[in-house]
Amino acid sequence: MRLKIIIGFILFIVLLLLGRVYYLSIVSNEHFEKLSQKNHIKKIYTVASRGSILDRNGKYLAVNKVGFSINLKPHLRSKKEFQNVKEVSSLIVKYFPKFKYKKLLKKYKQLDSPYKHGFVKLVDYIAYDEFFKFYTIFNSNENVEIKSATIREYLYNDIGAHILGYVGKTTKKDIKKDEKSKYFDTSGRSGVEKYYDKELRGTIGYKEIKVNSLYQNIEILNEVKAQKKDIKLTIDIDLQKYIHSLFGDKSGAIVVMDVQNGELLAAGSFPEFDNNLFVNGISHKAWKKIQDNFNHPFTNKLINGVYPPGSVMKMGVALSFLENKISSKFRVYCNGQMQLGDRKFRCWNARGHGYTSFVKAIRESCDDFFYKGSLKIGINKIHKTLDRLGVGKKTGVDLPNESLGINPNKQWKRKARNLPWYIGETVVSSIGQGFINVTPMQIARYTGAIATNKLQTPHFLKDDSLIKSTDVNIRKRDLKIIQRGMYEVANKAKGTAVHYIKSKTIVAAKTGTAQVVGIPQSEKKRMKEHELEYFQRSQAWLTTYAPYKKPKFVVTILVEHGGHGGSAAGPMVGKIYDKLIELGYMNAK
């Protein structure tokens, strides 16, 4: 009986093993064959060179400069094998002294690993003309692989620095945000390089390669080529160079925008800096020089500089008066100051403007007119009109990290400061002082709305799908009053810019002088701008459109601590419109 049990158990085990053999050899054969094939096919992702950036006329602004990279075989880890790394590193330092021997050795150790199959990139880039005469020396070494490489080059150096932006080496942080970044050596860091980073990368390609057990290539089974993608901008580099030359060593911003579609033909934040410094990692000395510049070159003043707008806000405030049942015939008598409780609010003209209407108030920038009108309607109504005109809102421009600015009202102050709103704050807000803050790009857009009754979305990419406008719905009769006031600023006696804007076209304008500090004033005398320290001087604004009858362009200029907007920016405005005429974008009178 015991024998039968043992024989039965043995037969059971034999049958079980035969069943498993059958399963493995017959049933699973196809599965394992596929798995085997899969394990012996490697997929290599490929990328195209980064897309070029061109101006609206097809002139290259940012390109890829061709050179070479030096790569070493992986796994040269033993004492004997590592000698090869030392020899190649010594050659590199000998012929290219900018590289450091110890750093090259350290880099190899960091990039090499037991799991690495490809070569280790020891040197990312050496310019073609520098490397070519040493090519055979390196290429004859069996441990070295020389590959073509590119580096980003900005052809106009510092011109348009804040628009173009720059690239830097791809980091773990980039890969964490977007896994596809790991396939690219560089990523956009600022400007359109960052905003359109994905577009400039182009499309990723790949190769499916059959390899043997030693991971050696046998054949390419499938290939999808990576595609490069260039982008074209709205800017005209000739106009961009021109505004750069006009602004000189001043600090501030210029915006030149087509009011019909929001295209930005030129824009600059000053001072600028050479983007090429950042491509391979900026030196500490160069970084410190830019960082220590008291005019803050790193700040993109177009969209990140927030400033009190001063009197350029008076057009919007005047529209608010008209929209809130203040008659178009409303006049005040300006004697140079207004008493409110125990406080005096002075007009910039200490002698006063006499009887002042809407048009005269804009033409001569009478503060007293706006003080008294603001007391009639209050801050919340002013806020509502300015909100429609885009104040305190992002413009939607295609640059990263745009600032909002501030368009204050009672609710804003309660939320931001946990304090009530005071009537004196309404008074100073009416002339663009106090809590209100704007960017130059906002003021350009706001001015375009007054010129055309439409808010355009400013943009740098030459793409009609980005043309977006919003009706502001200002009554025509109200708009005409404001536009007439702006016309007289630049074209009639006592206009605040009449002596400064000289152009072949008819310009409508508004000046602004925005205080940056509270200035103690006596009853008899106001301090003059030249009496103040540089950083205490007012921000100088001038915002304009032309031609007056059929608006085509807005030109907005901010000169930091420039004093009076008319004198600081007026001559530049006239020259910019004349340049637009010269370049064929508009006609003379």
Backbone hydrogen bonds, N-H to C=O, Kabsch-Sander energy under -0.5 kcal/mol:
donor,donor_aa,acceptor,acceptor_aa,energy
5,I,1,M,-1.8
6,I,2,R,-2.1
7,I,3,L,-2.7
8,G,4,K,-2.6
9,F,5,I,-2.4
10,I,6,I,-2.3
11,L,7,I,-2.5
12,F,8,G,-2.1
13,I,9,F,-2.3
14,V,10,I,-2.5
15,L,11,L,-2.7
16,L,12,F,-2.3
17,L,13,I,-2.3
18,L,14,V,-2.6
19,G,15,L,-2.4
20,R,16,L,-1.9
21,V,17,L,-2.4
22,Y,18,L,-2.3
23,Y,19,G,-2.2
24,L,20,R,-2.7
25,S,21,V,-2.8
26,I,22,Y,-2.6
27,V,22,Y,-1.2
28,S,23,Y,-3.3
30,E,26,I,-0.5
32,F,28,S,-2.7
33,E,29,N,-2.0
34,K,30,E,-2.2
35,L,31,H,-2.4
36,S,32,F,-2.7
37,Q,33,E,-2.1
38,K,34,K,-2.7
39,N,35,L,-2.5
40,H,36,S,-0.7
40,H,37,Q,-0.7
41,I,38,K,-1.7
42,K,209,I,-2.9
44,I,42,K,-0.6
44,I,207,K,-2.9
45,Y,43,K,-0.5
46,T,205,G,-2.6
51,G,200,L,-3.1
53,I,62,A,-2.3
54,L,231,I,-2.5
55,D,59,K,-2.7
56,R,235,I,-2.8
58,G,55,D,-2.1
61,L,53,I,-3.4
62,A,53,I,-1.7
63,V,153,E,-2.5
65,K,63,V,-0.6
65,K,151,I,-3.6
67,G,149,A,-3.3
68,F,126,I,-2.4
69,S,147,K,-2.9
70,I,123,V,-1.6
71,N,69,S,-0.5
71,N,145,E,-2.1
72,L,120,V,-2.9
73,K,143,N,-1.9
77,R,75,H,-1.8
82,F,78,S,-3.4
83,Q,79,K,-0.6
83,Q,80,K,-0.6
84,N,81,E,-1.6
85,V,81,E,-0.7
86,K,82,F,-2.0
87,E,83,Q,-2.4
88,V,84,N,-2.3
89,S,85,V,-2.4
90,S,86,K,-2.3
91,L,87,E,-1.9
92,I,88,V,-2.3
93,V,89,S,-2.3
94,K,90,S,-2.1
95,Y,91,L,-2.3
96,F,92,I,-2.5
99,F,96,F,-2.0
104,L,100,K,-1.9
105,L,101,Y,-1.9
106,K,102,K,-2.3
107,K,103,K,-2.3
108,Y,104,L,-2.1
109,K,105,L,-2.0
110,Q,106,K,-2.0
111,L,107,K,-2.3
112,D,108,Y,-2.3
116,K,113,S,-1.6
120,V,72,L,-3.7
121,K,119,F,-0.5
122,L,70,I,-1.8
122,L,120,V,-1.1
123,V,70,I,-2.0
126,I,68,F,-1.7
128,Y,66,V,-1.2
131,F,127,A,-2.3
132,F,128,Y,-2.4
134,F,131,F,-2.1
135,Y,132,F,-1.3
138,F,134,F,-1.6
139,N,135,Y,-2.8
140,S,136,T,-1.5
141,N,138,F,-1.4
142,E,140,S,-0.6
144,V,141,N,-1.8
145,E,71,N,-2.8
147,K,69,S,-1.9
147,K,145,E,-0.6
149,A,67,G,-2.2
151,I,65,K,-1.7
153,E,63,V,-2.8
155,L,61,L,-1.9
155,L,153,E,-0.7
156,Y,61,L,-0.5
157,N,154,Y,-1.7
159,I,156,Y,-2.3
161,A,158,D,-1.5
163,I,160,G,-0.7
164,L,160,G,-2.6
165,G,161,A,-2.3
168,G,187,S,-2.4
170,T,185,D,-2.8
175,I,171,T,-2.0
176,K,172,K,-2.3
177,K,173,K,-1.7
178,D,174,D,-2.4
181,S,178,D,-2.2
182,K,179,E,-1.6
183,Y,180,K,-1.8
184,F,181,S,-2.0
187,S,168,G,-2.7
189,R,166,Y,-3.1
190,S,166,Y,-1.1
192,V,163,I,-2.9
193,E,164,L,-2.0
193,E,190,S,-0.6
194,K,190,S,-1.1
194,K,191,G,-0.9
195,Y,191,G,-2.4
196,Y,192,V,-2.6
197,D,194,K,-1.5
200,L,196,Y,-2.5
201,R,197,D,-1.5
202,G,198,K,-0.7
202,G,199,E,-1.0
203,T,227,Q,-1.9
205,G,46,T,-3.0
206,Y,224,V,-2.3
207,K,44,I,-2.6
208,E,222,N,-2.9
209,I,42,K,-3.2
209,I,207,K,-0.6
210,K,219,E,-3.1
211,V,40,H,-2.9
212,N,216,Q,-1.9
215,Y,212,N,-2.2
218,I,210,K,-3.7
219,E,210,K,-1.2
221,L,208,E,-3.0
221,L,219,E,-0.6
222,N,208,E,-1.4
224,V,206,Y,-2.8
227,Q,203,T,-1.1
231,I,52,S,-2.4
233,L,54,L,-3.0
234,T,460,F,-2.8
236,D,265,L,-2.7
237,I,235,I,-0.6
240,Q,236,D,-2.6
241,K,237,I,-2.6
242,Y,238,D,-1.4
243,I,239,L,-2.4
244,H,240,Q,-1.7
245,S,241,K,-2.0
246,L,242,Y,-2.1
247,F,243,I,-2.2
248,G,244,H,-1.2
250,K,247,F,-1.8
252,G,270,F,-1.9
253,A,558,L,-2.2
254,I,268,G,-2.2
255,V,556,T,-2.4
256,V,266,A,-2.7
257,M,255,V,-0.5
257,M,554,V,-2.3
258,D,263,E,-3.1
259,V,257,M,-0.7
259,V,552,K,-2.0
260,Q,552,K,-0.6
261,N,258,D,-0.8
262,G,258,D,-2.5
264,L,459,H,-1.8
265,L,256,V,-1.5
265,L,263,E,-0.8
266,A,256,V,-1.3
268,G,254,I,-2.4
270,F,252,G,-3.1
275,N,157,N,-1.1
275,N,273,F,-0.7
277,L,274,D,-1.6
278,F,275,N,-1.8
279,V,275,N,-0.5
279,V,276,N,-0.7
281,G,278,F,-1.0
287,W,283,S,-2.5
288,K,284,H,-2.6
289,K,285,K,-1.9
290,I,286,A,-1.8
291,Q,287,W,-3.1
292,D,288,K,-2.6
293,N,290,I,-1.0
296,H,293,N,-2.0
299,T,296,H,-1.2
301,K,299,T,-1.4
303,I,300,N,-1.1
304,N,300,N,-3.1
305,G,300,N,-0.8
306,V,304,N,-0.6
307,Y,438,V,-2.8
310,G,432,G,-2.5
312,V,309,P,-1.4
313,M,310,G,-1.8
314,K,311,S,-1.7
317,V,313,M,-2.0
318,A,314,K,-2.6
319,L,315,M,-2.0
320,S,316,G,-1.8
321,F,317,V,-1.9
322,L,318,A,-2.2
323,E,319,L,-2.2
324,N,320,S,-0.8
324,N,321,F,-1.0
325,K,322,L,-0.7
326,I,321,F,-1.9
327,S,325,K,-0.6
330,F,327,S,-1.9
332,V,356,T,-1.8
334,C,332,V,-0.7
334,C,354,G,-2.4
335,N,333,Y,-0.7
338,M,345,F,-2.3
340,L,343,R,-3.1
343,R,340,L,-1.8
345,F,338,M,-3.2
346,R,344,K,-0.6
347,C,336,G,-2.0
350,A,348,W,-0.9
352,G,349,N,-1.8
354,G,334,C,-2.3
356,T,332,V,-3.0
361,A,357,S,-2.6
362,I,358,F,-1.9
363,R,359,V,-2.8
364,E,360,K,-3.0
365,S,361,A,-0.6
366,C,361,A,-1.3
367,D,365,S,-0.6
370,F,366,C,-0.9
370,F,367,D,-0.6
371,Y,367,D,-2.4
372,K,368,D,-2.2
373,G,369,F,-1.9
374,S,370,F,-2.4
375,L,371,Y,-1.3
376,K,372,K,-0.7
376,K,373,G,-0.9
377,I,373,G,-1.0
378,G,374,S,-2.8
382,I,378,G,-1.4
383,H,379,I,-3.0
384,K,380,N,-1.8
385,T,381,K,-1.8
386,L,382,I,-2.5
387,D,383,H,-2.4
388,R,384,K,-1.5
389,L,385,T,-1.2
390,G,387,D,-1.6
391,V,386,L,-2.4
393,K,390,G,-1.2
399,L,397,V,-2.1
403,S,303,I,-2.6
406,I,437,N,-2.5
413,K,409,N,-2.1
414,R,410,K,-2.1
415,K,411,Q,-2.3
416,A,412,W,-3.3
417,R,413,K,-2.9
418,N,413,K,-0.9
418,N,414,R,-0.8
419,L,413,K,-0.9
425,E,422,Y,-1.3
426,T,422,Y,-0.9
427,V,423,I,-1.6
428,V,424,G,-2.1
429,S,425,E,-1.8
430,S,426,T,-1.5
431,I,428,V,-1.1
432,G,429,S,-2.0
433,Q,428,V,-2.1
436,I,433,Q,-0.8
437,N,406,I,-1.9
438,V,307,Y,-2.7
441,M,302,L,-2.0
443,I,439,T,-2.0
444,A,440,P,-2.1
445,R,441,M,-2.0
446,Y,442,Q,-2.8
447,T,443,I,-2.4
448,G,444,A,-2.0
449,A,445,R,-1.7
450,I,446,Y,-1.6
451,A,447,T,-1.8
452,T,448,G,-2.1
453,N,449,A,-2.7
455,L,470,T,-3.0
456,Q,454,K,-0.7
457,T,468,K,-1.8
459,H,262,G,-2.1
462,K,232,K,-3.0
463,D,461,L,-1.7
466,L,463,D,-2.3
467,I,464,D,-1.5
468,K,466,L,-0.8
470,T,455,L,-2.1
472,V,453,N,-2.3
473,N,453,N,-0.7
479,L,475,R,-2.5
480,K,476,K,-2.4
481,I,477,R,-1.2
482,I,478,D,-1.7
483,Q,479,L,-2.8
484,R,480,K,-2.3
485,G,481,I,-2.0
486,M,482,I,-2.1
487,Y,483,Q,-2.2
488,E,484,R,-2.2
489,V,485,G,-1.4
490,A,486,M,-0.9
490,A,487,Y,-0.7
491,N,487,Y,-1.1
492,K,488,E,-1.9
495,G,492,K,-2.2
496,T,363,R,-1.8
497,A,489,V,-2.0
498,V,489,V,-0.7
498,V,495,G,-1.1
500,Y,497,A,-1.7
501,I,497,A,-2.0
502,K,500,Y,-0.8
503,S,501,I,-0.5
507,V,505,T,-0.6
508,A,545,Y,-2.7
509,A,486,M,-2.4
510,K,543,T,-1.7
512,G,541,W,-2.1
514,A,539,Q,-2.4
515,Q,513,T,-0.6
522,S,525,K,-1.2
531,E,528,K,-1.4
532,L,529,E,-1.6
536,Q,533,E,-1.9
537,R,533,E,-0.8
537,R,534,Y,-1.3
539,Q,514,A,-2.9
540,A,559,V,-2.6
541,W,512,G,-3.1
541,W,539,Q,-0.6
542,L,557,I,-2.1
543,T,510,K,-2.4
544,T,555,V,-1.8
545,Y,508,A,-2.2
546,A,553,F,-2.0
548,Y,506,I,-1.3
552,K,546,A,-2.5
553,F,546,A,-2.6
554,V,257,M,-2.7
555,V,544,T,-1.5
556,T,255,V,-2.3
557,I,542,L,-2.8
558,L,253,A,-2.6
559,V,540,A,-3.0
560,E,251,S,-2.9
560,E,558,L,-0.6
562,G,559,V,-1.8
563,G,538,S,-2.3
564,H,562,G,-0.7
568,A,564,H,-2.4
569,A,565,G,-2.2
570,G,565,G,-0.6
570,G,566,G,-1.9
573,V,569,A,-2.3
574,G,570,G,-2.1
575,K,571,P,-1.7
576,I,572,M,-2.3
577,Y,573,V,-2.2
578,D,574,G,-1.8
579,K,575,K,-1.9
580,L,576,I,-2.2
581,I,577,Y,-1.8
582,E,578,D,-2.5
583,L,579,K,-2.4
584,G,581,I,-1.3
585,Y,580,L,-2.6
586,M,580,L,-0.8
589,K,504,K,-3.1
